[in-house]
Amino acid sequence: MNKKKASGLVGIIVGGIWLANNYKHFDEQGFVAIGMPLLILVAGVVYFVSGTKSS
């Protein structure tokens, strides 16, 4: 597994856990609660996919 794919996997895991944890605050804070975890999750998916193509 190359570095880009590994960092993408870490981003998916961390972003996914953080996003799932922040859904309980969605009613109070709206999209502010899920904005950053969603960005990390999407960036992780992009890195994972681009790491797979370069291998």
N, C-alpha and C positions, 0 to 999 in steps of 0.2 A: 504494500500500500504506500503510495507516494505521499509527500507532505501535504499537498493540496487536498487530496482526498481525505486524509486523516483530519485536517483542520475543518473540512466541511462536515465530517461526521460529528466532531465535537460541537460545532455550531448548531447542527440539527438537534443534538441531544440537549445542550444547554438552553437553546432557544425554545425547544418544545416543552421542557420542564418548566421554564420560567413563564411561558405563555399559559400553560395549563394552571399554574399556581395563581396567575394574575386574573384569571377569568372571574374569580370570586369578587374582585374589586371593580368589575366592569360596570355594574349598576351605579356605583358612586362616582367613578372617575371617567367613565366612557373610554374612548380610544386612547387616552393618555396611558391607561394601565396596560394596554397590549401593544402599543406602538413599537417600543424598543425590542421586546422579545420577538415580535413578528419580523422586524428587520433582521435580527440575528438568525432567525430560522430560515428566512428566504436566502440570506447570504450564504448560510451553510449548505442549502440545497444547491445553489449555483456553484459553489466551490466543489461540492461532491461530484456534481455532474461534469464539470469541466476537468476535474482530476481524473475522472473515468475515461474521458475522451482522449486525453493526452497519454494514457498508459498504453 
